[in-house]
Amino acid sequence: MEYWLIAGLAALLLGLSKGGVPMIALLSVPLMSLFMDPARAAGLLLPLYIVADCYAVYLFRRAFSARNLKILLPGAMCGVLIGFFAVSFVPGDAVKLLVAGIGIAYLINALRGRFAKQEPPARPADLPRGIFWGTLAGLTSYISHAGGPPFQAYVLPQRLDKMVYLGTVTIFFTIVNLLKLPPYILAEQVTLNSASQAIWLAPLALAGAWSGAAISRALPERLFFLLVEIALALVSLKLLYEVVFD
């Protein structure tokens, strides 16, 4: 019974994140890791991510940045391939440190801009940075469903409209998660048993996505992006804490 309560909470949280509540889904794998190996937990949750992704694409389909997707997705494909071949050799703590470092570095830079006399102008999407951050997002997403911080480091400085941001992040990670499915099956992280459990948990993921969309649409744009940055800070500090103290 305790297992299903925690699994239901993990499904609800990832659904909320797919609906636009900033990065709360990063709690899902640690919650499921209370009962199983993190790699198996990631495999169990992947079908739920995809179900919630598809619904979120329907919710946010009207606004997105095609240019960002064209730049980021080729890098993400490379990152997923690197993750598939390197997952057995890359220590989990190294990935956590990488993701935490990206998040903290972005936030320090953002705070410096806020305290400066003149806030730096919005940074346009560009190919070299987009390929780099897209590759990192694909890699960290493959290994631990933690592609958010690299994506944020590239997209947040562009200061996109809130709905354009939501549409872009939703479509990007929907495609990334679909790319992860075949290698997860080959690595036996997704199995018939885990897929059957995901079927029972899918309604909670969908309910979370619907609730998250309602919350994110109601938030003023300035508050929404402030919450994104707060969530990024909390996630980065949590990952750093896990490496140092666990």
ZIGICOR-V360970 format. One record per pair of residues at least 4 apart in sequence whose ideal C-beta (glycine too) atoms are under 7 Angstrom apart, sorted by the first residue. I is the first residue (numbers start at 1). J is the second residue. D is the distance in Angstrom with one decimal. If there is no record, write none. Layout:
# ZIGICOR-V360970
i;j;d
I;J;D
I;J;D
This chain:
# ZIGICOR-V360970
i;j;d
1;5;6.5
2;6;6.4
3;7;6.0
3;35;5.4
4;8;6.0
5;9;6.6
6;10;6.4
6;31;5.4
6;32;7.0
6;34;6.3
6;35;6.8
7;11;6.4
7;32;6.6
7;201;5.8
8;12;6.3
8;201;6.4
8;204;5.2
9;13;6.3
9;31;6.3
10;14;6.5
10;28;4.0
10;31;4.5
10;32;5.3
10;45;6.6
11;15;6.3
11;48;5.3
11;201;4.1
11;204;4.1
11;205;4.5
11;208;6.9
12;16;6.4
12;204;4.8
12;207;6.8
12;208;4.3
13;17;6.6
13;24;5.2
13;25;5.9
13;27;5.4
13;28;5.2
13;208;6.7
14;18;6.4
14;25;4.0
14;28;4.6
14;45;6.4
14;48;6.0
14;49;6.0
14;52;6.1
14;205;6.0
14;208;6.8
15;19;6.4
15;52;4.8
15;204;6.6
15;205;4.0
15;206;6.3
15;207;6.3
15;208;2.2
15;209;4.3
15;212;6.5
16;21;4.3
16;24;5.4
16;208;4.3
16;211;6.1
16;212;4.0
17;21;5.6
17;23;6.2
17;24;4.7
17;25;3.4
17;212;6.6
18;52;3.9
18;53;6.0
18;56;4.3
18;170;7.0
18;209;4.7
18;212;6.5
19;56;6.2
19;208;6.4
19;209;4.2
19;210;6.5
19;211;6.2
19;212;2.2
19;213;4.0
19;216;6.3
20;166;5.2
20;212;5.0
20;213;5.7
20;215;6.8
20;216;2.8
21;212;4.4
21;215;5.8
21;216;6.4
22;227;5.3
22;228;4.3
22;231;3.8
23;148;4.8
23;231;4.3
23;232;6.5
23;235;5.5
24;231;6.9
25;145;7.0
26;146;6.0
26;148;6.7
26;235;5.2
27;31;5.9
28;32;6.5
28;45;5.6
29;33;6.1
29;38;6.0
29;41;5.1
29;42;5.7
29;45;6.5
29;144;6.1
29;145;5.6
32;36;6.3
32;41;3.6
32;44;6.3
32;45;6.5
33;38;4.7
33;41;5.0
36;40;4.5
36;41;5.3
37;41;6.9
38;42;6.3
38;92;6.8
38;144;7.0
39;43;6.6
39;189;5.7
40;44;6.4
40;189;6.5
41;45;6.4
42;46;6.5
42;144;6.4
42;145;5.7
42;189;6.3
43;184;5.4
43;189;2.9
43;190;4.7
43;194;5.5
44;194;4.5
44;197;6.2
44;198;6.4
45;49;6.0
45;145;6.7
46;50;6.6
46;177;6.4
46;180;6.3
46;181;6.5
46;184;5.6
46;190;5.9
47;51;6.4
47;190;6.7
47;195;5.8
47;198;4.0
48;52;6.3
48;198;5.4
48;201;5.8
48;202;6.2
48;205;4.5
49;53;5.9
49;145;7.0
49;177;4.9
50;54;6.5
50;177;5.2
50;178;6.4
50;181;6.9
51;55;6.9
51;202;4.9
51;205;5.6
51;206;6.6
52;56;6.1
52;205;4.4
52;206;6.5
52;208;6.9
52;209;4.6
53;57;6.4
53;170;6.9
53;173;6.4
53;174;3.8
53;177;5.7
54;58;7.0
54;174;6.8
55;59;6.5
55;206;5.6
55;209;4.9
56;60;6.0
56;170;4.5
56;209;5.4
57;61;5.7
57;170;5.6
57;171;6.0
57;174;5.4
59;213;4.8
60;163;6.9
60;166;4.8
60;167;4.2
60;170;4.8
61;167;6.8
63;163;4.3
63;164;4.8
63;167;4.6
64;69;6.9
64;164;6.1
64;167;3.3
64;168;4.7
64;171;5.5
65;69;6.6
65;160;6.2
65;164;5.6
65;168;4.6
66;70;6.2
67;71;6.4
67;125;5.2
68;72;5.7
68;125;5.1
68;155;6.5
68;168;5.3
69;73;5.7
69;168;6.5
69;171;6.1
69;172;6.1
71;125;5.7
71;127;5.7
71;130;3.4
71;131;6.9
71;134;6.9
72;76;5.9
72;130;5.3
72;134;3.7
72;172;5.9
73;77;6.5
73;134;6.6
73;172;6.9
73;175;6.1
74;78;6.9
74;131;6.6
74;134;6.9
75;79;6.3
75;130;6.6
75;131;4.2
75;132;6.8
75;134;2.8
75;135;4.0
75;138;6.6
76;80;6.4
76;134;4.6
76;135;6.9
76;137;5.8
76;138;3.6
76;176;5.1
77;81;6.7
77;138;6.6
77;179;6.2
78;82;6.3
78;135;5.0
78;138;6.6
79;83;6.2
79;134;6.8
79;135;4.2
79;136;6.4
79;137;6.4
79;138;2.4
79;139;3.8
79;142;6.7
80;84;6.5
80;138;4.5
80;142;5.0
80;176;6.7
80;179;4.8
80;180;5.8
81;85;6.7
82;86;5.5
82;139;5.3
83;87;5.7
83;138;6.8
83;139;4.8
83;142;3.0
83;143;5.2
84;142;6.6
84;183;4.1
86;90;4.9
87;143;5.7
90;94;5.8
90;95;6.2
90;143;6.7
92;96;6.4
93;97;6.3
93;243;4.8
94;98;6.4
95;99;6.4
95;140;6.0
95;143;5.1
95;144;5.9
96;100;6.1
96;239;4.3
96;242;5.9
96;243;5.1
97;101;6.0
97;243;5.5
98;102;6.5
98;140;6.8
99;103;6.5
99;140;5.3
99;146;5.0
99;149;5.0
99;239;5.7
100;104;6.1
100;236;4.4
100;239;4.1
100;240;4.4
101;105;6.0
102;106;6.4
102;149;4.7
102;150;5.5
102;153;5.3
103;107;6.4
103;149;4.1
103;232;4.9
103;233;6.9
103;235;6.3
103;236;3.3
104;108;6.3
104;236;5.0
105;109;6.5
106;110;6.2
106;152;6.5
106;153;4.4
107;111;6.3
107;229;6.4
107;232;6.4
107;233;5.5
108;112;6.5
109;113;6.7
110;114;6.6
110;229;6.6
111;115;6.3
112;116;6.3
113;119;5.4
113;120;5.0
114;119;6.6
122;157;6.9
122;158;5.7
122;159;4.2
123;157;4.2
123;158;5.9
124;158;6.6
125;130;6.0
125;158;6.2
126;130;6.3
127;131;6.2
128;132;6.5
129;133;6.0
129;154;6.0
130;134;5.7
130;154;6.2
131;135;6.3
132;136;6.7
133;137;6.1
133;150;5.0
133;151;6.9
133;153;5.8
133;154;3.6
134;138;6.4
135;139;6.3
136;140;6.1
136;150;3.9
137;141;5.9
137;147;4.0
137;150;4.1
137;151;4.7
138;142;6.3
138;147;6.7
138;176;5.9
139;143;6.6
140;144;6.5
140;146;4.7
140;147;5.2
140;150;6.1
141;145;6.0
141;146;6.6
141;147;3.0
141;176;5.3
142;180;5.5
147;151;5.8
147;173;6.6
147;176;6.4
148;152;6.0
149;153;6.3
149;232;6.1
149;235;6.8
149;236;6.6
150;154;6.9
151;155;5.9
151;169;6.5
151;172;6.7
152;156;5.0
152;228;6.9
152;232;5.6
155;160;6.6
155;165;6.8
155;168;6.8
160;164;4.6
160;165;4.3
160;168;6.9
161;165;6.7
162;166;6.4
162;221;4.5
162;224;5.3
163;167;6.3
164;168;6.2
165;169;6.2
166;170;6.1
166;216;6.4
167;171;6.3
168;172;6.1
169;173;6.3
170;174;6.2
171;175;6.5
172;176;6.3
173;177;5.9
174;178;6.5
175;179;6.4
176;180;6.5
180;184;5.6
181;185;6.4
181;190;6.8
182;186;6.4
183;187;6.0
184;189;4.4
184;190;4.5
185;190;5.0
190;194;5.7
190;195;6.3
191;195;6.8
192;196;6.3
193;197;6.8
194;198;6.3
195;199;6.9
197;201;6.5
198;202;6.2
201;205;6.4
202;206;6.3
203;207;6.2
204;208;6.3
205;209;6.5
206;210;6.5
207;211;6.3
208;212;5.9
209;213;6.4
210;214;6.8
211;215;6.4
212;216;6.1
213;217;6.2
214;218;6.4
215;219;6.7
216;224;6.5
219;223;5.1
219;224;4.3
220;224;6.7
221;225;6.6
222;226;6.4
223;227;6.4
224;228;6.7
225;229;6.6
226;230;6.4
227;231;6.1
228;232;6.4
229;233;6.5
230;234;6.4
231;235;6.2
232;236;6.2
233;237;6.3
234;238;6.1
235;239;6.4
236;240;6.4
237;241;6.2
238;242;6.6
239;243;6.7
240;244;6.3
241;245;5.6
242;246;4.7
